[in-house]
Amino acid sequence: MNVVAQALVEARRLWRTFARGLAAVMPKGLYARALLIVILPMVVLQSAIALVFMERHWQTVTFRLSNAVTQDIAALIDIYRDFHGLDPDNSKLEGIARYRLNLDAEVLPPGPLPPALPKPFFSLVDRAMSSEIERQIRLPFWIDTVGRSDFIEVRVDMGEAVLRVVARRSQAYASNTHIFIIWMVGTSVVLISVAILFLRNQIKPILALADAAEEFGKGREVEFRPRGAREVRRATYAFLEMKRRIERAMEQRTTMLNGVSHDLRTILTRFKLSLALLGDEADVQDLSGDVDEMQRMLEAYLAFARGDIGEAAAPTDIPAMLETLRQESERLGHDTQVVYAGEPIATVRPDAFKRCLANLLNNAARHGDKIRLEGSCDEKFLQIHVDDDGPGIPVDAREKVFRPFVRLDEARNQDEGGTGLGLAIARDIARSHGGEIFLGASPLGGLRASVRVPV
């Protein structure tokens, strides 16, 4: 029982190894996999049919041709025996062989036959000719089907002489190699052409749906119509309905937040007016400072909840944006450098993306003396690094600081209003572009905040 269990475990292990190896060499795209699924079974089936049925057909033809050549050789032996006295130099026999039977015949003096040649393993004509000579002539013979590829040589010991016959290989053997190749290439070309034309039209709607989902995830406008197979259309309709629900929810949230912000700002404005009428007493100034702090916190909370909804993505000059941020940082007294490489224009939501970078820049300026903005853009991603020389953030706390209202002991993620939403807002904006923010160690010795968004 243990042996059987071990064998099953080993079989499963081998199967998993085979499956992993097969997955490694298999194409990764749906188009290529679909082509492989359609074409491979048909090619294998065509090969099996051609190999089995056509090979059997040509084997039968070869045996019949070999039988005919053997009959001609037997007829020459009979002519030699019956008319040798009338044709002492065998010229008549050789003429009949050459002009009537298309064979090269020669009567040799009696003597031993050449030593037997090794039998070729895959030679059908050798087996067919040998079998027919043994069955029809029943005399000692020697055959060579290998020495000269286009000819077959047969020698038959007739006792008083040896008959040597040379025949063209095509007289005894029907080769099917070229027909097999033509059959395989022709059917494969037809199958591949039909499969490519059909599958390309089936894959296009799936690719369009994937592109639309990706564009929507980047916050860009999406317009496309359902097409393709029924299942693809169903998935497209589901995506469009989901898109409409998300847009409706975002619109309702925006409307609600606008109403809330208007009402709360109105109340805060009345507070400020009332405090302004009370004079410049110390208690009044403290209350006025509290009202200002409440207003800053309100703006931060609303900005986090709103997520800069409604702004359309547009081609944006990223180096110019970084230079503007540098100038603003320099005005506040921070030593800031900007380095940029690659394509200067990227499609983002300008105000939202600038705010994302500004939050990261403010966070760096609060805890470091030197700031470095390093950007790059290629065909796939726009990436911005914000480095500082501050104390940094422990590795185990780098994910925690992105949570709303969370502050570390060093308060690395507090925004200007002290709400703990700066990094949370920045990550929310990056993710709304289909990207992400990563924290790591900076070459300056502090924290590196990296923004990467697809372009």
N, C-alpha and C positions, 0 to 999 in steps of 0.2 A: 504493500500500500504506500509505504514511504517512497519507494522507487517511482511509482506512478505520479505521486504528488510532486516529487522533484522534477520529473520529466515535464509535467504541466507548467511548473514555475519557469523552467528553462525555455520551454516553447513560448511562453508569454514574453519572457525577456527578449528572446530573439525577434519575436514579432514587433515589440516596441522599438527595438533597434532598427529593424527594417523600415518601420513606419516613419521614424525620425529621419532616416536617410532619404526615404522617398520624398518626405515633405521638404527636405533641404534642396532637392533638385527640381521639384515641381515648380512651375511658374506661379507667381504670386498674384497676377492680375486675373480678374474674372473673365476677361475676353480670351486670354491665352488658355485658361483652364477649360472654358467652354469649348473652344476649338479642339483641345486635346480630348475631351470627353466624347465629342462627336466623331472626330476623325480616327482616333486610335482604334476603337472597336471595328470600324468599317475596314480599315487597312488590314487589321489582323484577320478579319473574316475573308476579305478578298484574297489575302495571301494563302489562307488555309484552303479555300476553294480552288485557287489556281494550282497550288502544290499537289493537292489530292487528285482532283478530277483531270486536270490537264496532264499531270505526270502519268496517270494511268492511261490516258488516251495515247500519249506519245510512246509510252512503253509498249502498248499494243502495236502501234505503227512500227516501232523498231523491230519487234519480233517478226512481224510480217515481212518487212524489208530484208531482214537477215535470212528468213526462210526462202525468199525469192533468190537471193544471191547464192545460197547453199544449193538450191535446185539447179542453178546454172552451173555451179562447179560439178555437181553430180552428173549433169548432162555431158559436160566436157570429159569426165572420166569414162562415161559410157561410149562416147564417140571414139576416144582413144583406144579402148579395148576392142570395139567392133570394127574399126577402120584403120588400125595401125598398119596392117599389111598393105593397104592401098595408099597410105600416106606416110611413107617411111621417115620423111624429114619433119612431119607434124605441121607443115605450113598451112594445110587446110584447117586443122584444128585451131591454130593460132589466129587465122583469119576470121573464122566463125566467132571466136571469143572476142576479137577486137571490134569487128564491124557489126555483129549481130547482138552480142551480149554486153558490149562496152566494158570488157574485161581485158586485162593484160595477162595472157596465159603463156607459160613456157614449160616444156617437158625437159626435166633435168635427168642426168644419169642416176641410176640407183645408188643409194648411200644413206647414211644415218641422217635423221632430221636434226636440226639445231636444238640445243638444250632449251627446255621450256622456260619461258619468261615469267617473272612474278606477275600474278594477277592483280590488276588495278582494282582498288576497293570499290570505287564508285562507277566503274565502266560498265554501262548497260550493254553496249554493243559487244564487248568481249564475252559476257555471259550468254547473250542471245546467239551469237555466231557459234560459240563452242557447243552450246546445247543443240543447235540445229545440225551441225556437222556430225556430232555423235549420234543423233537420231536418224539422219538420212543416209550418210555415207558409210559410217561404221568402219572406217579405216584409220590407221594411225595418222595423226595430223599435228601440225605446228601452226600457231597463229600469233600474229603480232599486230596489236591495235594501238600501240603506243609510240613505236619508233618514228614513224612519219605521221604526223597528226592528221593529214588530209587523206591518207591511204590506209588500207587494210591488206596485209599480206597473209596468204594461207598456203601452206605446203601440205600435200597429201601423199603419203607413201603408198603407191599402187603395187609395190613388189618389184616389178621389172623396171620401174621408173618412178620419178617423183614429179608430181604436177605442182607447179608454182603459179599461183593466181594472185594478181594485185588488182584490187577494186577500189574505187573512190569511196571514201568514208560515207558520203551522202547517199550511196546506193544501199547501205545497210543500216544507216542510223539517221533518225530524224531528231535533230537538236531543237529543243524548245526554249533555250535560254533567252534568245532575243525576243521571242513571242511573250515569254513570261515577263521580261523587263518592260516591254511595251504595254502589256496589260496592266501591270502594277503602276507604272508611271501615269498612264492615261486615266485609270480610275482614280488614282490619288489626286491628280490635278483637278478632275471634275469634282470630287468630294470636297477638296480644300476650297475651291473657288465658290461652290455653293454655300459651304459653311461660313466662309469669310463674309460673303455678301449678306447672308441671313443674320449671322450673329452680330455683325457690326451695327445693323439697324436695331437689334434688340438691346445692345449694350449702351448705345447712345443715350436713351432716356434715363438709364440708371446713372450714367456719368453726369447728366444734366441735373438730376435730383441731388446727387452728392455735391456738385458745385453750388447749387442753390442753397443747400443746407450750410455749406461752409461760408458762403457770402453772408447769409443771414446771421450766422454766429459771429461774423466780424462787424455786425452792425450796419451792413450795406443794404441798399434796396435790391429786392429780388423780384424779377418778372420772368416767368416762363409758364408754359402751358403743358398740361399732362398729355403724354403720348406714349406709344409703345404697347406692350402686352397688357392684358387685363390686370395682372398682379402689380405691374409697375405703375399703371394708372391709379390703382387703388392706393399704393404707397404714396404717390404724388398728391392725390386728393387729401389723404390724411395729413401730409406735411403742410399743405396749403391751409387746411383747417386749423392745424396747430399754430401756424404762423399768424392767422387772423385772430385766434384767441389770445396769443401772447401780445400782439399789437393792441388788441382791445383792452387787455388788462393793464398794459403799460400806459395807455391813454387815460384809462380811468384813474390809475394811480397818480398820474401827472395832474389831472384835474383836481383830485382830492388834495394833493400836496399844495397846489397853487391856492386853493381855497383856505387851507389851514394856515399857510404862510401869510396870506393876506390878513386873516383875522388876527393872528398873533402879532404881526407887525403893527397892526392898528392899535392893539392894546399897549404894546411897548411904546409906541409913539405918544399915546396919552400919558403913560407913566413919565416919559421924559419931559413932556410939556408941564405936567403937574410939578415935577421936581424943579424945573427951571423957574417956576413962579414962586417957589419957597425960598429962594435966595442961595447964598454961597456958604451956608453953615457946614461944619464938618460932617454932621450926620447926613445931610443932604448929598454931599459929595460921595460919601460911602454908598448911599443908596443909588446914586447915579452910576457909580462904577459897577455895582451889582447888575443894574439894568443893562449896561453895555455888555457885561460878560454874558448875561442871559441872551442878548441878541446875537452875539458871536456863536454861542452854543446852538442856538436855534438855527442859524444859517448852516452850521456844520451838520446838524442832524438832518435837516431838510436836503442838503446836498448829498449826504450819504444815502438817504432813502430814495431821492430822485434819480441818482446815478447818471445825470446829464442826458436824460431821455430826450429824444427828438432831434438831436443834432445829426445832420447827414455827414457821411464820410466824403472827403474830398482830397484831391492831390495837394499835399502840403510840403512846403520847403522845411525840412527837418533841421538843416544847419542854421537857418535863420531863426527858427524857434529856440534852438539851443543857445544861440548868441543873445537872444532877448532875455532868456533866463539868466545867462551869465551877467548881463548888464544889471539886471534887477538884484542879483546876489552881490555884485560889486558895490552897488549903491548902499546896501545894508552893511558894508564893511567886511565882506567875506572874500578871501583869496580864492578865486574860481578860474579854472582853465577848461577849455573846450577843445576836443579833438574829434574829427569826424572823417570817415572814409567810406567810399562807395556811392551808390546812387543817391542824389540829394532829395529827390521827390518820392514821397510815399503816401499812400492813400490811408488816411486816418481821420478821426473826428478831431479837428484841430483844437478846439477849446478844451474838450475832455482830455485829450492826450497831453496838452500843455499843463493842465491841472494835475494830472498824474505825475508828471516829471517835477512840477513845482512842489508837490507834497514830499516827494523823495528828496528834493534839493533842500527844502526847509528842515527836514529831519536830519540831513547831513550837516547843515549849517548850525543847528542847535547844539551839536555835540562834537564838532570838529573845527579846526582852524583853516585847514586846506580842503578844497573841494575840486574834484575833477569830473567833468562830463565827457564821456567817451562814447561815440556813436559809430555805427556801421550799418550798411544796408546792402543786401545782395538780392538775388532773384527770388528768395523764399521768405527771408525774415528781416525785420528792422529790429536792431538791438541797441539799447542805450544802457551804459553803466554809469552809476552815480557813486563815486568813491569819496571817502573822507578819512581823516587821520584820527578819529575819535576813539573811544574805548571799545567800540564794536558791540556785538550781541553774542552771547553764548550759543553754541550750535544747537543745544536742546531747546532753546527758547525762540529760535528764528521763525518757526511756524506759528508760535503762540502770539507773536506781536501783530499778526494780521487780523486777529479777532477784534470785532468792534468793542470799544470801551475798555480794552485790556491795556494796562500799563505795567512795564517792568520797573524794577527799583530805580534803574537809571533813566526811566521815562523816555526811552528811545523812540516810542511810537506816539508821543503826544503831538498833536498839531498845535497851531498857534493859539487856539482857544482852549487848550487843555482838555479836549473831549476824548482823546484816545482813538480818533477816527482817521488820522492822516494816512497811515499805511493801508487800512481797510478800504478807504476810498480809492487809493491808488491801485490796489489789486483789483477792485471791482471794475475800474475803468479798463485796466489791461485785459481782464477776462472778457469784458464786453466787446473788445476788439479781436477776440479769439486767441489772445496771448496769455502771458503769465509773468509774475514777478518772482525773482529768486534772490535770496540773501546769501552772501558769502563773505569770505575774507578779502579785504581790499589790499592792493599793492602798496597803498599809502599807510597801511597799518591798522586801519579802522574797519568800517563796514562797507561792503559793496552791494548795492541794490541794482539788480539787472532787470530791465524790462525787455521782453522779447515778444513781438507781435508779428503775425504773418502779413505779407504784403500782396 
